[in-house]
Amino acid sequence: MTERTKVILDESEIPARWYNVMPDLPAPMPPPLHPGTGQPVGPEDLAPLFPMELIRQEVSADSYVDIPDVVRDVYRLWRPTPLYRAHRLEKALNTPARIYYKYEGVSPAGSHKPNTAVPQAYYNAAEGTKRLTTETGAGQWGSALSFACAQYGIDCEIWMVRASYDQKPYRRTMMETWGATVHASPSRTTKAGADILAADPDSTGSLGIAISEAVEAAGGSADTRYALGSVLNHVLMHQTVIGEEALKQFAVAGESAPDLIVGCTGGGSNFAGLFFPFLREKLAGRINPVIRAVEPAACPSFTRGRYAYDFGDTAGFTPLLKMHTLGHDFIPDPVHAGGLRYHGMSPLLSHMYELGLFEAEARQQRECFAAAITFARAEGIIPAPEPTHALASVIEEAKRCAESGEPKVILTALCGHGHFDMAAYQRYLSGEMEDFELSQERIDDALTRLPTVAG
């Protein structure tokens, strides 16, 4: 009998609710603070940036939030996404481990990002928003939001980190095809960007700078709001459709539970989307997987950052967020995993990491691309640079299983394809790709400028 390669659910099994992990945590997370008063931020502080429904979801105490039917209708374009058993990778590694990957590259934008872009655009449209601004690193979030805005007739303006803007011109073309306006960040269209360029005309940019520009552009107009592709609670919650489907697919595959769940982390949304529903089952005592976050060594907020209140952006426009941070003006080296080049980490994930609910490690990009080549030659799918971090960890674990004989069940999130990342693969294959050694002095210097919390 031939073993199943992929598990595909019917459209009727698209989740009807998003899962909110916060009520199940053993301790509440620290609130965002107003930088001027040091007091918790209220809905009125967030209203200029977000529609009220997303603000409600950000602070919801409900374990589940219903997904609107009109959002599920757009989800049908690609959801449910397939769960693959990596038989060929297992064979290539000669491992007894059983490796599964949840593949989000089948979405129109080629990544997991539309899972939150679509509801964000919907809620904004429902409340009369005419234009959304945002930042994007590798271009996956910008692509997703431009696609989502096209579904609801909203204008979309995007600040794309300069390093990725130059590395990935076809991501920019993709956004423009869906109707978005795209700027290289830092840009001269905002004061925040112009100030950065005045100090450093050759700046390769960062997500923190791009966020400052997008927030500044959103702040001056009543019909314009801002959309964020990771980090915030409601964004992570929208991504739980990934894990909810994976739970069903594991049952269909005849697996009780993974022994290990691995995901890459930049802001944390795809990792959270995969593991939150499994964590719910773990906290209830039904399963007991090890959960592991993998970040780039060039931007190691979990493993080398400080857990402290910091701005979510470089210019200091956002509330103060308690998170693992390298400092809001830290600018990472231009690694090809542009979506992971964020100075901080989701406050919710940072809190959960402090509670010991998962482990974290950092990896260099050449090791990650080596894993990507191994995976692509076995499984056929060329991964985006971001999930190669998780794949490097998975492959190392599978090799340990080959030595020990342990038939461990491993689940990972393959959050997008790398079809727009061929320049990165070319650099790796030609031997031109370099690893960046991040000195402790650079981290220490950035951390000296953490804001002082009033109160």
C-alpha positions in Angstrom: 0.0 0.0 0.0 1.3 3.4 -1.0 1.7 5.8 1.9 -0.2 9.1 1.6 1.9 12.1 0.5 -0.5 14.9 1.2 -3.6 15.5 3.2 -6.2 17.9 1.6 -9.3 18.9 3.5 -12.5 19.9 1.8 -13.5 23.6 1.5 -16.2 22.9 4.0 -13.5 22.3 6.6 -12.0 25.8 6.4 -12.0 26.9 10.1 -15.1 29.0 11.1 -13.3 30.6 14.0 -9.9 32.0 14.9 -8.3 30.8 18.1 -7.2 33.4 20.7 -4.5 31.8 22.9 -4.5 34.6 25.5 -7.3 33.3 27.8 -5.4 30.0 28.1 -2.0 31.4 29.2 -0.9 30.9 32.8 -0.3 34.6 33.2 -1.5 37.7 31.4 0.8 39.5 29.0 2.1 43.1 29.8 -0.1 45.8 28.1 1.2 48.2 25.5 2.0 51.6 27.1 1.6 55.2 26.0 5.1 56.5 25.6 4.2 59.9 27.2 2.2 58.8 30.2 3.5 55.3 30.8 -0.1 54.2 31.1 -1.8 51.3 29.2 -2.9 52.2 25.8 -6.7 52.4 25.3 -8.9 51.9 22.2 -9.0 55.7 21.6 -5.2 55.7 21.3 -5.3 53.0 18.5 -8.4 54.3 16.7 -6.5 56.6 14.3 -4.6 53.5 13.0 -7.0 50.6 13.2 -10.7 49.9 12.7 -12.6 49.3 15.9 -13.2 45.6 15.2 -9.5 44.9 15.0 -8.9 46.8 18.2 -11.5 44.7 19.9 -9.8 41.5 18.6 -6.4 42.9 19.8 -7.6 42.9 23.5 -10.3 40.1 23.3 -10.7 37.8 26.3 -12.7 35.3 24.2 -11.1 32.0 23.2 -12.6 32.2 19.7 -13.6 34.9 17.3 -16.0 34.0 14.4 -14.5 34.4 10.9 -17.0 36.4 8.7 -18.5 34.4 5.9 -17.3 36.9 3.3 -13.7 36.4 4.6 -14.1 32.6 4.5 -15.4 33.1 0.9 -12.0 34.7 -0.1 -10.1 32.1 1.9 -11.7 29.5 -0.5 -9.3 30.7 -3.2 -6.5 28.7 -1.4 -7.7 27.3 1.9 -7.5 24.7 3.2 -3.8 24.4 2.4 -2.2 21.0 2.0 -0.2 19.1 4.7 2.6 17.2 3.1 4.5 14.1 4.4 8.1 14.7 3.3 8.7 11.1 2.2 11.4 12.0 -0.2 13.2 14.2 2.2 13.1 11.5 4.8 14.6 9.1 2.3 17.3 11.5 1.3 18.3 11.9 5.0 17.9 8.2 5.7 16.0 9.1 8.8 13.3 7.2 10.7 11.7 10.6 11.6 8.4 11.4 10.0 8.5 14.9 8.7 5.4 16.9 7.9 5.1 20.4 6.5 2.1 22.7 6.2 2.4 24.5 2.9 1.1 28.1 2.7 2.7 28.9 -0.7 -0.5 28.0 -2.5 -2.1 31.3 -1.6 -2.4 34.0 -4.4 0.5 35.9 -2.8 2.6 32.8 -2.3 2.7 32.9 1.5 0.7 32.7 4.7 0.2 36.5 4.8 -3.2 36.7 3.1 -4.7 34.8 6.1 -4.6 38.2 8.0 -4.5 40.6 5.0 -8.0 39.6 3.9 -9.8 40.1 7.2 -7.8 43.3 7.8 -8.9 44.7 4.5 -12.5 43.5 5.1 -12.8 45.2 8.5 -11.3 48.4 7.2 -13.7 48.5 4.2 -16.6 47.8 6.4 -15.7 50.9 8.5 -15.2 53.2 5.5 -11.4 53.2 5.1 -10.4 54.3 1.6 -6.6 53.7 1.8 -4.3 51.4 3.8 -0.6 52.0 4.4 1.9 49.4 5.4 5.5 48.3 5.4 7.0 45.2 3.9 10.3 43.4 4.3 10.7 40.6 1.7 7.5 41.7 0.0 5.3 38.9 1.1 3.2 41.1 3.3 3.0 43.9 0.8 1.9 41.4 -1.8 -0.8 40.0 0.4 -2.2 43.3 1.5 -2.3 44.6 -2.1 -4.2 41.5 -3.1 -6.6 41.9 -0.2 -7.2 45.6 -0.9 -8.0 44.7 -4.5 -10.8 42.4 -3.2 -12.5 45.3 -1.4 -11.7 48.3 -3.5 -9.2 50.0 -1.1 -6.1 51.9 -2.2 -2.9 50.5 -0.9 0.4 52.3 -0.3 3.5 50.3 0.7 7.0 51.2 2.1 9.3 48.3 1.1 12.7 47.9 2.9 15.3 49.2 0.5 17.5 46.0 0.8 14.5 43.9 -0.4 13.3 46.5 -2.9 16.6 46.2 -4.7 16.9 42.4 -4.2 13.3 41.5 -5.3 12.0 43.8 -8.0 9.3 41.3 -9.1 7.7 41.4 -5.7 7.3 45.1 -6.3 5.8 44.4 -9.7 3.4 41.9 -8.1 2.2 44.5 -5.7 1.7 47.1 -8.5 -0.2 44.5 -10.5 -2.8 44.3 -7.7 -2.9 48.1 -7.7 -0.6 49.2 -4.9 1.9 52.1 -4.8 5.3 51.0 -3.6 8.2 53.1 -2.2 11.7 52.1 -1.3 12.2 52.7 2.4 13.7 54.9 3.7 12.0 57.3 1.2 11.7 61.0 0.9 7.9 60.9 0.9 7.9 61.0 4.8 9.7 63.0 7.4 10.8 59.8 9.1 12.4 58.5 5.9 13.9 61.8 4.9 15.6 62.1 8.3 17.1 58.7 8.0 18.5 59.5 4.5 19.9 62.8 5.7 21.9 60.8 8.3 22.7 57.9 6.0 22.1 58.4 2.3 23.0 54.7 1.6 20.7 53.2 4.3 19.5 49.7 3.3 16.5 50.2 5.5 14.8 48.1 8.1 11.3 47.1 9.0 11.3 49.5 11.9 12.0 52.4 9.5 9.4 51.3 7.0 6.8 51.0 9.9 7.6 54.6 10.9 7.0 55.8 7.3 3.7 53.9 6.9 2.4 55.0 10.3 3.3 58.6 9.6 1.5 58.4 6.2 -1.6 57.0 7.9 -1.7 59.5 10.7 -2.7 62.6 8.8 -5.9 61.4 7.0 -9.3 60.5 8.3 -10.0 57.9 5.6 -6.5 56.3 5.8 -5.5 53.6 8.3 -2.5 51.4 8.8 -2.2 47.6 8.5 0.5 45.4 10.1 1.4 42.0 8.8 2.8 40.4 12.0 3.6 41.2 15.7 0.2 42.2 17.0 -2.3 39.9 18.7 -5.0 40.1 16.2 -2.6 39.3 13.4 -1.3 36.1 15.1 -4.9 35.1 15.9 -5.9 35.3 12.2 -3.0 32.9 11.3 -4.4 30.2 13.6 -6.3 28.8 10.6 -3.0 27.1 9.7 -2.8 25.2 13.0 -6.5 24.4 13.2 -6.3 22.8 9.8 -3.1 21.0 10.6 -4.7 19.4 13.7 -7.5 17.9 11.5 -4.9 16.8 8.9 -2.8 15.0 11.5 -5.9 13.0 12.5 -6.6 12.1 8.9 -2.9 11.1 8.5 -3.3 8.8 11.5 -0.8 10.7 13.6 -1.7 11.4 17.3 0.5 14.5 17.6 3.9 15.9 16.5 6.8 15.3 18.9 8.4 18.6 17.6 6.9 21.7 16.0 9.3 24.1 14.3 8.7 27.5 12.8 10.8 30.5 11.7 10.3 33.8 13.5 10.7 37.5 12.5 7.6 39.1 13.9 6.2 35.7 14.7 2.9 35.3 12.9 3.4 32.1 10.8 5.0 30.3 13.8 2.2 31.4 16.0 -0.4 30.4 13.5 0.9 26.9 13.3 1.6 26.2 16.9 -1.1 28.0 18.9 -3.8 25.4 18.3 -1.4 22.6 19.2 -0.4 24.6 22.3 -4.1 24.7 23.3 -4.1 20.9 23.2 -0.8 20.7 25.1 -2.0 23.1 27.9 -5.1 20.9 28.2 -2.8 17.8 28.8 -3.8 16.0 25.6 -0.4 16.2 23.7 3.1 17.2 24.7 5.2 18.5 21.7 8.4 20.4 22.0 7.9 23.8 20.2 10.9 25.6 18.7 11.3 29.0 17.1 14.2 29.6 14.7 15.4 33.1 13.9 18.3 34.5 11.8 21.6 35.0 13.5 21.7 38.5 11.9 18.6 39.5 13.8 18.4 37.4 16.9 15.7 39.1 19.1 14.8 36.0 21.1 18.2 34.6 21.6 20.3 37.8 22.1 17.7 40.6 22.5 16.5 42.1 25.8 12.9 41.6 27.1 11.9 45.2 27.7 9.5 47.9 26.6 10.5 49.4 23.3 9.0 51.1 20.3 7.7 48.9 17.5 9.2 51.3 14.9 12.4 53.3 14.5 11.0 56.9 14.8 9.0 56.2 18.0 5.5 56.6 16.6 4.1 53.4 18.1 3.1 52.6 21.6 5.7 50.9 23.8 5.5 47.1 23.5 7.0 44.7 26.0 9.0 42.4 23.8 12.3 40.8 23.0 14.1 43.6 21.2 17.5 44.5 19.8 16.6 48.2 20.0 14.2 50.1 17.9 17.0 51.8 15.8 18.9 48.5 15.3 19.4 47.9 11.5 20.1 44.3 10.7 22.6 43.3 8.0 20.8 42.7 4.6 20.2 39.0 4.8 18.0 37.5 2.1 15.3 36.5 4.6 13.9 40.1 4.5 10.7 39.1 6.3 12.8 38.2 9.4 14.7 41.5 9.6 12.6 43.0 12.5 14.3 44.5 15.6 11.7 43.1 17.9 9.4 40.1 18.4 5.6 39.8 18.9 4.8 40.9 22.5 2.6 37.9 22.8 5.3 35.4 21.7 7.9 37.3 23.8 5.6 36.8 26.9 5.1 33.1 26.1 8.9 32.6 25.6 9.4 34.2 29.1 6.9 31.7 30.4 8.9 28.8 29.0 6.2 27.7 26.5 8.7 27.2 23.7 12.4 27.3 22.9 14.4 29.4 20.4 17.6 29.2 18.4 19.3 31.3 15.7 21.0 30.2 12.5 23.2 31.7 9.8 21.8 32.1 6.3 24.3 29.8 4.4 23.3 26.9 6.6 19.6 27.7 5.9 20.1 27.9 2.2 22.0 24.6 2.3 18.9 23.1 4.0 16.7 24.7 1.3 18.7 23.0 -1.5 18.4 19.7 0.3 14.6 20.2 0.7 14.0 21.4 -2.9 15.9 18.6 -4.5 13.9 16.1 -2.5 10.5 17.6 -2.3 10.5 19.9 -5.4 9.2 23.0 -3.7 11.7 25.9 -3.5 11.2 27.6 -0.2 11.2 31.3 0.6 14.3 32.3 2.5 12.3 32.8 5.8 11.2 29.1 6.3 14.6 27.8 5.4 15.5 28.7 9.0 13.0 26.2 10.3 14.0 23.6 7.6 17.7 23.8 8.8 16.5 22.9 12.3 14.2 20.2 11.0 17.0 18.6 8.9 19.4 18.7 11.8 16.8 17.0 14.1 16.1 14.4 11.4 19.8 13.6 11.2 19.9 13.1 15.0 17.0 10.7 14.6 19.0 8.8 12.0 21.8 8.3 14.5 19.6 7.5 17.5 16.9 5.5 15.6 14.1 7.5 17.2 11.0 7.7 14.9 10.2 11.3 15.9 7.2 13.1 14.3 8.2 16.6 13.2 5.9 19.3 11.9 7.1 22.6 10.3 5.5 25.6 8.7 6.6 26.1 5.1 5.1 29.6 5.0 5.9 30.5 1.4 7.6 29.7 -1.9 10.8 31.2 -3.1 9.9 31.9 -6.7 10.8 35.6 -6.3 14.0 34.8 -4.5 16.1 33.3 -7.3 18.7 36.0 -6.9 19.3 34.8 -3.3 19.6 31.2 -4.5 22.0 32.2 -7.3 24.2 33.9 -4.7 24.2 30.8 -2.6 24.9 28.4 -5.5 27.7 30.6 -6.9 29.4 30.7 -3.5 28.9 34.5 -3.2 26.5 34.4 -0.2 28.0 35.5 3.1 27.1 35.0 6.7 27.0 38.1 8.9 28.6 38.1 12.3 26.6 40.3 14.6 28.9 41.7 17.3 27.7 42.1 20.8 28.8 45.7 20.7 26.2 46.6 18.0 23.5 45.0 20.1 24.7 46.7 23.3 24.9 50.1 21.5 21.3 49.9 20.2 20.0 48.8 23.6 21.4 51.9 25.2 18.6 53.8 23.5 15.7 51.9 24.8 12.9 54.3 26.0 12.5 55.0 29.6 9.1 53.8 30.9 7.3 56.5 32.8 5.3 55.7 35.9 
